[in-house]
Amino acid sequence: MSRRALILTVTLAAILGAGIYYLMVLRRHIAPTTASDLQSDQAARTRLNEQALQQSPGQTQIITLYFPSYADGKLLSETRALKLSSDNIKAIRQILLALIEGSHQGHGNALSPSTTIRAVFLTPDGTAIVDLSQEALTDFEPGIESESLAIYSIVDSLCANIPQVKEVRFLVQGQEVQTLDGHIDLTGSFAPEPSLIAQTH
């Protein structure tokens, strides 16, 4: 082996060794995401949501939220005290945040805890347009009934608490989507569906 080839071999070996060492150090500093990490992230998000829900200058009032009961195929009502904003756009955000926070009574979720509200609009004819992140609408069992409950949990909750909202239209990542999971057509608007609400006696 020539002197030049030997020097080149030694140099390459040194570079390779340094690269392996760097990767080992980097691996120690980048810990894999664990279930406890995800739970901590969700807990932090919930605390931020709770703070945002109560930051409105409005008066505290009792609102009604509807959460899915996937086993029964119905929406279950849940009342909550909330400082609901007099600004309709902010009020829509507050209701969505309350749904993202989840049920206080152990009901199902319509919106994943990792959902982000990207934008909210309200048209003059009363159509609320909600633009959600791609994590939205993923906390339900597959199937047309479960998808329907997830959708109407949001629609009925918004329309029940904000009289100016007559129907709801969904965007995901700023785009119109065809379906959730191949069942419910999301290209139109949704009016409330009282028949899905479980009757309490």
Buried (B, 14 or more C-beta within 10 A) or exposed (E): EEEEEEEEEEEEEEEEEEEEEEEEEEEEEEEEEEEEEEEEEBEEBBEEBEEBBEEBEBEEEEBBBBBBBBEEEBBBBBEBEBBBBEBBBBBBBBBBBBBBBBBEEEBBBBBBBBBBBBEBEBEEEBBBBBBBBBBBBBBBBEEEBBBBBBBBBBBBBBBBBBEEBBBBBBBBEEEEBEEBBEEBEBEEBBBBBEEBBEEEE
